[in-house]
């Protein structure tokens, strides 16, 4: 057993703490059901041996009524126990999903660079569902069935120790069969979980990259890869089915052997008047009740094993503390708001940054952006432009140097306040599945539909939106697939207007759009830049010619700096670059 399992069990039970009264009540009901089970055979024995011979019909009906009452009462208790256990399980799993997702959304962006989406999907959905099976049946079921086994054994020994020993002669065979089953099915289940994760990752990745697959005509090739993975998933599941298909009939055969042995020897005892008929019938009922817990315990034990495996994966994710580090001298919300409520200045001082150790991306970057002005950054692919944005938004941490906002270290701002006062419009705008209105307001209750409409009119996309069948309630499709690149960017600009940030970042926001869309976007840019500090990354010089400052980068360094006119007059790198770009 893994050394992490005790810790995992402890952490699993910690999830129960807010609902421990419900848990204890479910345990009480489980004990009650376990104790009520063996009462029925005992009553049947008593009726046959003591009531039936008296020929007293009224007394017989009385005891049958008691038997019926116990049966109904047991069913009611079982219903309550099952309902409370499943309610508890679903509630705990809801809390755990909340906790896992909250943890994920607060991790550094760098974590997602190296972690497949399918893996996170498996942790958040599949692994937690496996844990749900543990809480809804595993722990409580095993506890209840063990109690019932003890109660049955006790009643059997109390009734007739000789017949009990006859029944228990099948126990060594059961133990051997169960051990072989448990060992093999555990391995099979572990392989199933691996195949589920592999299948999830493959599907997630290939659906996301479907356009690339079709562009290069790789549909058949990728389908063959999927078939292979899917066959592996099927084969591992069939292994578990095979073991279950062998195990349960084997237990039934052993149970039949026990009953046959009991009837053979017990009938002889009845004929010799050493055992009553009621005892023999009660023992046949006990045997059926005796083998049921054994089957369920074997089944649920493997459920718990798989739950532990899933819990270890979930807790290993929760143990990742790859968060943005806050400064010890963190500003209060009020202080941060006071600094950021007006367009701030930005200053990079000898900033060094690398995504991977010994692979420098930014090499001593220093520049200053005045309050309420626009600075443009240009350079070839890999020059480090987007890395500057990633540091300014604190998606990544720089290794050396300083970044100041209004002369205040960026690391002293609470992340919530810092990012609330920033807005980013990327080349490939991401829209969530939902309506246009929801994507503009981001479901912020403080932003009304009227605010969104006013922003869209200001940007120039209102007429297009009202031409759609459902206007502002029109669905954008997954990732905004029903809209063009330009339309998605204009919606992103409308989002900027309604959130009204003081710092605006545009990263290649006018690339890959048609001429008509570019005109709208250029007009939108001029509007959103008003009264804001802005940093623009662009290839098209028409976007940045009016910038207060233009920074030219190459291989992680600033090689030129100035406004458009001064850089043209200098006839350096910027002058040469503008010969090859569309103005």
C-alpha positions as CSV (number, residue, x, y, z in Angstrom):
1,X,0.0,0.0,0.0
2,X,1.3,3.5,-0.9
3,X,2.5,5.6,2.0
4,X,0.3,8.4,0.8
5,X,-2.9,6.4,1.3
6,X,-3.3,7.0,5.1
7,X,-3.0,10.7,4.4
8,X,-5.5,10.4,1.6
9,X,-8.0,8.6,3.9
10,X,-7.5,11.3,6.5
11,X,-8.1,14.1,4.0
12,X,-11.1,12.3,2.6
13,X,-12.7,12.1,6.1
14,X,-11.9,15.8,6.6
15,X,-14.3,16.5,3.8
16,X,-17.1,15.0,5.9
17,X,-16.5,17.4,8.9
18,X,-19.0,20.1,7.8
19,X,-21.7,17.3,7.6
20,X,-20.6,15.0,10.4
21,X,-24.0,14.9,12.0
22,X,-25.5,13.6,8.8
23,X,-22.6,11.1,8.5
24,X,-23.2,9.8,12.1
25,X,-26.9,9.5,11.4
26,X,-26.2,7.5,8.3
27,X,-23.9,5.2,10.3
28,X,-26.6,4.8,12.9
29,X,-29.1,3.8,10.3
30,X,-26.5,1.4,8.8
31,X,-26.0,-0.3,12.2
32,X,-29.8,-0.5,12.6
33,X,-30.2,-2.2,9.2
34,X,-27.4,-4.6,10.0
35,X,-29.0,-5.6,13.3
36,X,-32.5,-6.0,11.9
37,X,-31.4,-8.3,9.1
38,X,-30.7,-11.5,11.2
39,X,-34.0,-10.9,13.2
40,X,-36.2,-12.3,10.4
41,X,-34.7,-15.8,10.2
42,X,-34.8,-15.9,14.0
43,X,-38.5,-15.1,14.0
44,X,-39.2,-17.6,11.2
45,X,-37.5,-20.3,13.3
46,X,-39.5,-19.3,16.4
47,X,-42.8,-19.3,14.4
48,X,-42.1,-22.8,12.9
49,X,-40.9,-24.4,16.1
50,X,-43.1,-22.7,18.7
51,X,-46.1,-21.1,17.2
52,X,-47.1,-23.4,14.4
53,X,-47.4,-26.5,16.6
54,X,-49.9,-24.7,18.9
55,X,-52.4,-24.3,16.0
56,X,-53.2,-20.9,17.5
57,X,-54.1,-18.9,14.4
58,X,-54.4,-15.6,16.2
59,X,-51.0,-16.0,17.7
60,X,-49.6,-17.1,14.4
61,X,-51.1,-14.0,12.7
62,X,-49.6,-11.8,15.5
63,X,-46.1,-13.1,14.9
64,X,-46.5,-12.8,11.1
65,X,-47.6,-9.2,11.6
66,X,-44.5,-8.6,13.7
67,X,-42.4,-10.2,10.9
68,X,-44.1,-8.0,8.3
69,X,-43.6,-4.9,10.4
70,X,-39.9,-5.6,10.8
71,X,-39.7,-6.1,7.0
72,X,-41.4,-2.8,6.3
73,X,-39.5,-0.9,9.0
74,X,-36.2,-2.3,7.6
75,X,-37.2,-1.1,4.1
76,X,-37.9,2.4,5.4
77,X,-34.6,2.5,7.3
78,X,-32.8,1.3,4.2
79,X,-34.4,4.0,2.1
80,X,-33.5,6.7,4.6
81,X,-29.9,5.3,4.9
82,X,-29.5,5.2,1.2
83,X,-31.0,8.7,0.6
84,X,-28.9,10.3,3.3
85,X,-25.7,8.6,2.2
86,X,-26.2,9.6,-1.4
87,X,-27.2,13.1,-0.4
88,X,-24.0,13.4,1.7
89,X,-21.9,12.0,-1.1
90,X,-23.3,14.4,-3.7
91,X,-22.8,17.4,-1.3
92,X,-19.3,16.5,-0.5
93,X,-18.4,15.9,-4.1
94,X,-19.9,19.3,-5.0
95,X,-17.7,20.9,-2.3
96,X,-14.7,19.1,-3.6
97,X,-15.3,20.1,-7.2
98,X,-15.6,23.7,-6.0
99,X,-12.4,23.4,-4.2
100,X,-10.5,21.8,-7.1
101,X,-11.8,24.3,-9.6
102,X,-11.1,27.3,-7.3
103,X,-7.5,25.9,-6.9
104,X,-7.1,25.5,-10.7
105,X,-8.2,29.0,-11.6
106,X,-5.8,30.5,-9.2
107,X,-2.7,28.6,-10.4
108,X,-0.1,30.4,-12.6
109,X,-0.6,30.4,-16.3
110,X,2.7,28.6,-16.5
111,X,1.1,25.5,-14.9
112,X,-1.3,25.2,-17.8
113,X,1.6,25.4,-20.3
114,X,2.9,22.0,-19.0
115,X,-0.4,20.3,-17.9
116,X,-2.7,18.7,-20.6
117,X,-6.3,20.0,-20.4
118,X,-7.5,16.3,-20.5
119,X,-5.6,15.6,-17.3
120,X,-7.3,18.5,-15.5
121,X,-10.7,17.4,-16.9
122,X,-10.1,13.8,-15.6
123,X,-9.1,15.2,-12.1
124,X,-12.1,17.5,-11.9
125,X,-14.8,15.2,-13.4
126,X,-13.8,11.5,-13.6
127,X,-11.7,11.2,-10.5
128,X,-14.2,13.0,-8.3
129,X,-17.0,10.8,-9.7
130,X,-15.0,7.8,-8.6
131,X,-14.8,9.3,-5.1
132,X,-18.5,9.8,-5.2
133,X,-18.9,6.0,-5.6
134,X,-16.8,5.6,-2.5
135,X,-18.8,8.0,-0.3
136,X,-22.2,6.9,-1.6
137,X,-21.5,3.2,-1.1
138,X,-18.0,2.2,-0.3
139,X,-17.2,3.1,3.3
140,X,-20.7,2.8,4.6
141,X,-21.5,-0.3,2.7
142,X,-18.4,-2.2,3.9
143,X,-19.0,-1.0,7.5
144,X,-22.7,-2.1,7.3
145,X,-22.0,-5.5,5.6
146,X,-19.2,-6.3,8.2
147,X,-21.6,-5.5,11.0
148,X,-24.2,-7.7,9.4
149,X,-21.7,-10.6,9.0
150,X,-20.9,-10.3,12.7
151,X,-24.6,-10.2,13.6
152,X,-25.3,-13.3,11.4
153,X,-22.4,-15.3,12.8
154,X,-23.5,-14.4,16.3
155,X,-27.1,-15.5,15.7
156,X,-26.0,-18.7,13.9
157,X,-23.6,-19.7,16.8
158,X,-26.3,-18.8,19.3
159,X,-28.9,-21.0,17.4
160,X,-26.7,-24.0,16.6
161,X,-22.9,-24.1,16.8
162,X,-22.7,-27.4,14.9
163,X,-24.6,-26.3,11.9
164,X,-22.6,-23.0,11.9
165,X,-19.4,-24.9,11.7
166,X,-20.8,-26.8,8.7
167,X,-21.6,-23.6,6.9
168,X,-18.1,-22.1,7.8
169,X,-16.3,-25.0,6.1
170,X,-16.9,-23.1,2.8
171,X,-15.2,-19.9,4.3
172,X,-11.5,-20.8,3.3
173,X,-12.6,-21.3,-0.3
174,X,-14.4,-18.0,-0.3
175,X,-11.3,-16.2,1.2
176,X,-9.0,-17.7,-1.5
177,X,-11.4,-16.9,-4.4
178,X,-11.9,-13.3,-3.0
179,X,-8.2,-12.7,-2.7
180,X,-7.5,-13.8,-6.2
181,X,-10.4,-11.7,-7.5
182,X,-9.4,-8.6,-5.5
183,X,-5.8,-8.7,-6.6
184,X,-6.6,-9.1,-10.3
185,X,-9.4,-6.6,-10.4
186,X,-7.4,-4.0,-8.7
187,X,-4.7,-4.1,-11.4
188,X,-7.4,-4.1,-14.1
189,X,-9.1,-1.0,-12.5
190,X,-5.9,0.9,-12.4
191,X,-5.3,0.2,-16.1
192,X,-8.9,1.3,-16.8
193,X,-8.2,4.7,-15.0
194,X,-5.1,5.2,-17.1
195,X,-7.0,4.5,-20.3
196,X,-9.8,6.9,-19.2
197,X,-7.2,9.7,-18.7
198,X,-5.6,8.9,-22.0
199,X,-8.9,8.9,-23.8
200,X,-10.0,12.2,-22.2
201,X,-6.7,13.8,-23.1
202,X,-6.9,12.6,-26.7
203,X,-10.5,13.7,-27.3
204,X,-10.0,17.1,-25.6
205,X,-6.8,17.8,-27.6
206,X,-8.2,16.7,-30.9
207,X,-11.5,18.4,-30.7
208,X,-9.7,21.7,-29.8
209,X,-7.3,21.2,-32.8
210,X,-9.9,19.8,-35.2
211,X,-9.3,22.6,-37.7
212,X,-5.6,21.7,-37.9
213,X,-6.4,18.0,-38.4
214,X,-8.7,18.9,-41.3
215,X,-6.4,21.4,-42.9
216,X,-3.7,18.8,-43.3
217,X,-6.1,16.0,-44.2
218,X,-5.2,13.8,-41.2
219,X,-8.8,12.7,-40.3
220,X,-8.2,9.0,-41.2
221,X,-4.8,8.9,-39.5
222,X,-6.1,10.5,-36.3
223,X,-9.2,8.3,-36.4
224,X,-6.9,5.2,-36.5
225,X,-5.1,6.5,-33.4
226,X,-8.4,7.0,-31.6
227,X,-9.5,3.5,-32.5
228,X,-6.3,2.1,-31.0
229,X,-6.8,4.1,-27.8
230,X,-10.5,3.2,-27.6
231,X,-9.7,-0.5,-28.1
232,X,-7.3,-0.3,-25.2
233,X,-9.9,1.3,-23.1
234,X,-12.4,-1.4,-24.1
235,X,-10.0,-4.3,-23.5
236,X,-9.2,-3.1,-20.0
237,X,-12.9,-2.8,-19.1
238,X,-13.5,-6.3,-20.5
239,X,-10.8,-7.6,-18.2
240,X,-12.7,-6.2,-15.2
241,X,-16.0,-7.7,-16.6
242,X,-14.2,-11.0,-17.0
243,X,-13.1,-11.1,-13.4
244,X,-16.5,-10.1,-12.1
245,X,-18.2,-12.6,-14.4
246,X,-16.0,-15.3,-12.8
247,X,-16.2,-14.1,-9.2
248,X,-19.9,-13.8,-8.6
249,X,-20.9,-17.2,-10.1
250,X,-18.0,-18.7,-8.1
251,X,-19.5,-17.2,-4.9
252,X,-23.0,-18.5,-5.9
253,X,-21.6,-22.0,-6.5
254,X,-19.9,-21.9,-3.1
255,X,-23.1,-20.7,-1.5
256,X,-25.0,-23.5,-3.2
257,X,-22.4,-26.0,-1.9
258,X,-22.9,-24.5,1.6
259,X,-26.7,-24.9,1.4
260,X,-26.3,-28.5,-0.1
261,X,-24.0,-29.5,2.8
262,X,-26.3,-27.9,5.3
263,X,-29.5,-29.6,3.9
264,X,-27.7,-33.0,3.7
265,X,-26.3,-33.0,7.2
266,X,-29.0,-30.8,8.7
267,X,-31.8,-33.0,7.4
268,X,-30.1,-35.9,9.1
269,X,-30.0,-33.9,12.3
270,X,-33.7,-33.1,11.9
271,X,-34.6,-36.8,11.4
272,X,-32.6,-37.7,14.5
273,X,-34.5,-34.9,16.4
274,X,-31.2,-33.2,17.2
275,X,-32.2,-30.1,15.3
276,X,-35.7,-28.6,14.8
277,X,-37.1,-27.9,11.3
278,X,-37.3,-24.2,12.2
279,X,-33.6,-24.1,12.9
280,X,-32.8,-25.8,9.5
281,X,-35.0,-23.3,7.6
282,X,-33.5,-20.4,9.5
283,X,-30.0,-21.6,8.7
284,X,-30.9,-21.7,5.0
285,X,-32.0,-18.1,5.3
286,X,-28.8,-17.2,7.2
287,X,-26.7,-18.7,4.5
288,X,-28.3,-16.5,1.8
289,X,-27.7,-13.5,4.1
290,X,-24.2,-14.7,4.9
291,X,-22.9,-14.7,1.3
292,X,-24.5,-11.4,0.2
293,X,-22.2,-9.2,2.4
294,X,-19.1,-11.2,1.2
295,X,-20.0,-10.4,-2.4
296,X,-20.7,-6.7,-1.7
297,X,-17.6,-6.3,0.5
298,X,-15.4,-7.7,-2.3
299,X,-17.0,-5.4,-4.8
300,X,-16.9,-2.3,-2.6
301,X,-13.4,-2.9,-1.5
302,X,-12.2,-2.4,-5.1
303,X,-14.4,0.7,-5.3
304,X,-12.5,2.1,-2.3
305,X,-9.2,1.1,-3.8
306,X,-10.0,3.0,-7.0
307,X,-11.3,5.9,-4.9
308,X,-8.0,6.1,-3.0
309,X,-6.1,6.1,-6.4
310,X,-8.4,9.0,-7.6
311,X,-8.1,10.8,-4.3
312,X,-4.3,10.7,-4.4
313,X,-4.4,12.3,-7.9
314,X,-6.9,14.9,-6.7
315,X,-4.9,15.8,-3.6
316,X,-1.6,15.8,-5.6
317,X,-3.3,18.6,-7.7
318,X,-4.5,20.4,-4.6
319,X,-1.0,20.2,-3.2
320,X,0.5,22.1,-6.1
321,X,1.2,25.6,-4.8
322,X,2.2,27.2,-8.0
323,X,0.6,30.5,-7.3
324,X,1.7,34.1,-7.9
325,X,3.6,35.1,-4.8
326,X,2.3,38.2,-3.1
327,X,4.7,40.7,-1.6
328,X,5.1,40.9,2.2
329,X,4.3,44.6,1.9
330,X,1.0,44.1,0.1
331,X,-1.1,47.2,-0.4
332,X,-4.5,47.4,1.0
333,X,-7.4,47.4,-1.4
334,X,-8.1,51.1,-0.7
335,X,-4.4,52.0,-1.4
336,X,-4.3,50.0,-4.6
337,X,-7.6,51.5,-5.8
338,X,-6.3,55.0,-5.2
339,X,-3.3,54.3,-7.3
340,X,-5.0,52.5,-10.2
341,X,-8.2,54.6,-10.4
342,X,-6.5,57.0,-12.8
343,X,-4.3,56.0,-15.9
344,X,-1.0,54.9,-14.3
345,X,2.6,55.2,-15.4
346,X,4.5,52.0,-16.1
347,X,8.2,51.4,-15.7
348,X,10.4,48.4,-16.4
349,X,13.8,48.6,-14.8
350,X,16.4,46.1,-15.9
351,X,13.9,43.2,-16.1
352,X,15.2,39.7,-16.8
353,X,12.9,36.8,-17.5
354,X,13.0,33.2,-18.6
355,X,10.3,30.6,-19.0
356,X,12.8,27.8,-18.6
357,X,16.0,27.8,-16.7
358,X,19.0,29.1,-18.7
359,X,16.8,30.1,-21.6
360,X,16.6,33.9,-21.3
361,X,13.7,35.6,-23.0
362,X,14.0,39.2,-21.7
363,X,17.6,40.5,-21.2
364,X,17.7,43.7,-19.1
365,X,14.5,45.4,-20.4
366,X,14.1,49.1,-19.3
367,X,11.5,51.6,-20.5
368,X,9.0,54.1,-19.1
369,X,5.4,54.7,-20.1
370,X,3.9,58.1,-19.2
371,X,0.5,58.3,-17.6
372,X,-2.4,58.3,-20.1
373,X,-0.1,57.7,-23.1
374,X,0.3,54.8,-25.6
375,X,3.5,52.8,-26.1
376,X,3.8,50.4,-29.0
377,X,6.2,47.4,-29.0
378,X,7.2,45.8,-32.3
379,X,9.7,43.1,-33.3
380,X,10.0,39.9,-35.0
381,X,8.5,36.7,-33.6
382,X,10.3,35.6,-30.5
383,X,11.6,39.0,-29.7
384,X,9.9,39.0,-26.3
385,X,7.0,41.3,-26.9
386,X,4.2,39.1,-25.5
387,X,6.5,38.2,-22.6
388,X,6.4,41.9,-21.5
389,X,2.6,41.6,-21.5
390,X,2.7,38.4,-19.5
391,X,4.9,40.0,-16.8
392,X,2.7,43.2,-16.7
393,X,-0.4,41.1,-16.1
394,X,1.5,38.9,-13.7
395,X,0.8,35.7,-15.5
396,X,4.5,34.9,-15.0
397,X,7.1,36.0,-12.6
398,X,10.3,37.8,-13.7
399,X,13.6,36.7,-12.2
400,X,15.4,40.0,-11.8
401,X,14.7,43.7,-12.0
402,X,11.6,45.8,-11.2
403,X,8.3,46.6,-12.7
404,X,6.6,49.7,-11.3
405,X,3.1,51.1,-11.7
406,X,2.9,54.7,-10.5
407,X,6.3,54.2,-8.9
408,X,4.9,51.3,-6.9
409,X,6.3,47.7,-7.2
410,X,3.8,45.7,-9.2
411,X,4.1,42.8,-6.7
412,X,2.6,44.9,-3.9
413,X,-0.7,45.2,-5.7
414,X,-3.4,42.6,-4.8
415,X,-3.9,40.6,-8.0
416,X,-7.7,41.1,-7.9
417,X,-7.3,44.8,-8.0
418,X,-4.4,44.9,-10.4
419,X,-6.2,42.8,-13.1
420,X,-9.5,44.5,-12.5
421,X,-7.9,47.7,-13.7
422,X,-6.3,46.1,-16.8
423,X,-7.9,44.9,-20.0
424,X,-6.3,42.8,-22.7
425,X,-7.5,42.4,-26.3
426,X,-5.6,39.6,-28.1
427,X,-5.2,38.6,-31.7
428,X,-7.3,35.5,-31.1
429,X,-10.1,36.7,-28.9
430,X,-11.5,33.9,-26.7
431,X,-15.3,34.0,-26.2
432,X,-17.2,31.6,-23.9
433,X,-20.1,29.6,-25.0
434,X,-23.2,31.7,-24.3
435,X,-24.7,34.9,-25.6
436,X,-23.1,38.1,-26.9
437,X,-24.3,39.9,-23.8
438,X,-22.8,37.4,-21.4
439,X,-19.5,37.7,-23.2
440,X,-19.5,41.5,-23.0
441,X,-20.6,41.7,-19.3
442,X,-18.8,38.5,-18.2
443,X,-21.9,37.9,-16.1
444,X,-20.9,40.8,-13.9
445,X,-24.1,41.8,-12.0
446,X,-22.8,45.4,-11.8
447,X,-23.0,45.8,-15.6
448,X,-26.4,46.2,-17.1
449,X,-27.6,45.3,-20.6
450,X,-28.0,49.1,-21.2
451,X,-24.3,49.5,-20.4
452,X,-23.4,46.8,-22.9
453,X,-25.6,48.3,-25.7
454,X,-24.2,51.8,-25.1
455,X,-20.6,50.3,-25.3
456,X,-21.4,48.5,-28.6
457,X,-22.9,51.6,-30.1
458,X,-19.8,53.5,-29.1
459,X,-17.5,50.8,-30.7
460,X,-19.6,50.5,-33.8
461,X,-20.8,46.9,-33.6
462,X,-24.4,47.5,-32.4
463,X,-25.9,47.5,-35.9
464,X,-24.4,44.1,-36.6
465,X,-25.6,42.6,-33.3
466,X,-29.2,43.8,-33.7
467,X,-29.3,42.2,-37.2
468,X,-28.8,38.8,-35.6
469,X,-31.9,36.6,-34.9
470,X,-31.7,37.0,-31.1
471,X,-29.7,40.2,-31.0
472,X,-27.7,40.5,-27.8
473,X,-29.0,37.1,-26.7
474,X,-27.6,35.5,-29.8
475,X,-25.3,32.5,-29.0
476,X,-21.7,33.0,-30.1
477,X,-21.0,29.3,-30.4
478,X,-18.1,27.5,-28.8
479,X,-15.1,29.8,-28.6
480,X,-17.1,32.4,-30.6
481,X,-17.1,30.1,-33.7
482,X,-20.2,31.8,-35.1
483,X,-18.5,35.1,-35.4
484,X,-15.6,36.3,-37.6
485,X,-12.2,37.3,-36.1
486,X,-13.0,41.0,-36.5
487,X,-16.4,40.6,-34.9
488,X,-14.9,38.8,-31.9
489,X,-12.3,41.6,-31.5
490,X,-15.0,44.3,-31.6
491,X,-16.9,42.4,-28.9
492,X,-13.7,42.3,-26.9
493,X,-13.4,46.1,-27.3
494,X,-17.0,46.6,-26.1
495,X,-16.0,44.5,-23.1
496,X,-13.2,46.9,-22.4
497,X,-15.6,49.9,-22.5
498,X,-18.0,48.4,-20.0
499,X,-15.3,47.4,-17.6
500,X,-13.5,50.7,-18.0
501,X,-9.9,49.8,-17.1
502,X,-7.2,52.4,-16.7
503,X,-4.6,50.2,-18.3
504,X,-5.2,48.7,-21.8
505,X,-3.1,46.1,-23.6
506,X,-3.6,45.2,-27.2
507,X,-1.6,42.2,-28.5
508,X,-1.8,41.9,-32.3
509,X,-5.4,43.1,-32.2
510,X,-5.6,44.0,-35.9
511,X,-3.9,41.0,-37.4
512,X,-5.8,38.6,-39.7
513,X,-8.9,40.7,-40.3
514,X,-10.4,42.0,-43.5
515,X,-10.2,45.6,-44.6
516,X,-13.7,46.5,-43.4
517,X,-13.2,45.0,-40.0
518,X,-9.8,46.7,-39.7
519,X,-11.4,50.1,-40.3
520,X,-13.9,49.4,-37.5
521,X,-11.2,48.0,-35.2
522,X,-9.0,51.0,-35.9
523,X,-11.8,53.4,-35.0
524,X,-12.5,51.2,-31.9
525,X,-8.9,51.4,-30.8
526,X,-8.8,55.1,-31.0
527,X,-11.9,55.3,-28.8
528,X,-10.7,52.8,-26.2
529,X,-7.2,54.4,-26.0
530,X,-8.8,57.7,-24.9
531,X,-7.9,58.6,-21.2
532,X,-6.0,55.3,-20.7
533,X,-2.4,54.2,-20.4
534,X,-1.9,51.6,-23.2
535,X,0.7,49.2,-24.5
536,X,0.2,48.0,-28.1
537,X,1.9,45.0,-29.8
538,X,1.3,45.2,-33.5
539,X,2.8,44.3,-36.9
540,X,0.7,46.9,-38.8
541,X,2.4,50.3,-38.5
542,X,-1.0,52.0,-39.1
543,X,-1.9,50.9,-35.6
544,X,1.1,52.4,-33.9
545,X,2.2,55.5,-35.8
546,X,0.4,57.8,-33.4
547,X,1.9,56.2,-30.3
548,X,3.7,58.4,-28.0
549,X,6.6,55.9,-27.8
550,X,7.6,53.0,-30.1
551,X,9.9,50.3,-28.7
552,X,11.7,48.0,-31.2
553,X,12.8,44.6,-29.7
554,X,15.0,41.9,-31.0
555,X,16.1,38.7,-29.1
556,X,14.9,39.9,-25.8
557,X,16.5,43.3,-25.9
558,X,15.4,46.9,-26.8
559,X,17.3,48.0,-29.8
560,X,15.5,51.2,-30.6
561,X,13.1,53.6,-28.9
562,X,11.3,56.8,-29.9
563,X,8.2,58.1,-31.7
564,X,7.4,57.2,-35.3
565,X,9.0,60.3,-36.9
566,X,12.2,60.1,-34.9
567,X,12.7,56.4,-35.7
568,X,12.1,57.0,-39.4
569,X,14.6,59.8,-39.4
570,X,17.1,57.5,-37.7
571,X,16.8,55.0,-40.5
572,X,17.6,52.1,-38.3
573,X,15.8,48.8,-37.7
574,X,12.3,50.4,-37.5
575,X,12.9,52.2,-40.8
576,X,13.8,48.9,-42.4
577,X,10.9,47.0,-40.9
578,X,8.3,49.5,-42.2
579,X,9.4,48.7,-45.7
580,X,8.0,45.2,-45.4
581,X,4.8,45.7,-43.5
582,X,1.4,47.0,-44.7
583,X,0.9,50.6,-43.7
